[in-house]
Amino acid sequence: MYTQTKQMENAQRWELRLYVAGQTPKSILAFKNITRYCKEHLEGKYSIEVIDLLKNPQLAEGDQIIAIPTLIRKVPEPIRKIIGDLSDEEKVLVGLNIRPIPVKNNL
């Protein structure tokens, strides 16, 4: 687990893709949230591609998008998906493997 976490920390570039459907409040919030998290935790090591499915609906099939907004981490592998407005920072960071899963001590 430590080795995998270190590999993720040393990854050169994070490629993220955010699928939205127009300028809805949830889509706008999702973009603001992921941009803020990336600036705080991946400064200079990320790119975010926003795909509007109202303009390019055919792009949903390739990444198997079933709900929006959906964030996909393309690189580093494995691919990870998070659905929603990305408001829960801890869940997003753990879900993208930017932050390791917290270990609970039963003491």
Rosetta blueprint (number, residue, H / E / L):
1 M L
2 Y H
3 T H
4 Q H
5 T H
6 K H
7 Q H
8 M H
9 E H
10 N L
11 A L
12 Q L
13 R L
14 W E
15 E E
16 L E
17 R E
18 L E
19 Y E
20 V E
21 A L
22 G L
23 Q L
24 T L
25 P H
26 K H
27 S H
28 I H
29 L H
30 A H
31 F H
32 K H
33 N H
34 I H
35 T H
36 R H
37 Y H
38 C H
39 K H
40 E H
41 H H
42 L L
43 E L
44 G L
45 K L
46 Y E
47 S E
48 I E
49 E E
50 V E
51 I E
52 D E
53 L L
54 L L
55 K L
56 N L
57 P L
58 Q L
59 L H
60 A H
61 E H
62 G H
63 D L
64 Q L
65 I L
66 I L
67 A L
68 I L
69 P L
70 T E
71 L E
72 I E
73 R E
74 K E
75 V E
76 P L
77 E L
78 P L
79 I L
80 R E
81 K E
82 I E
83 I E
84 G L
85 D L
86 L L
87 S L
88 D L
89 E H
90 E H
91 K H
92 V H
93 L H
94 V H
95 G H
96 L L
97 N L
98 I L
99 R L
100 P L
101 I L
102 P L
103 V L
104 K L
105 N L
106 N L
107 L L
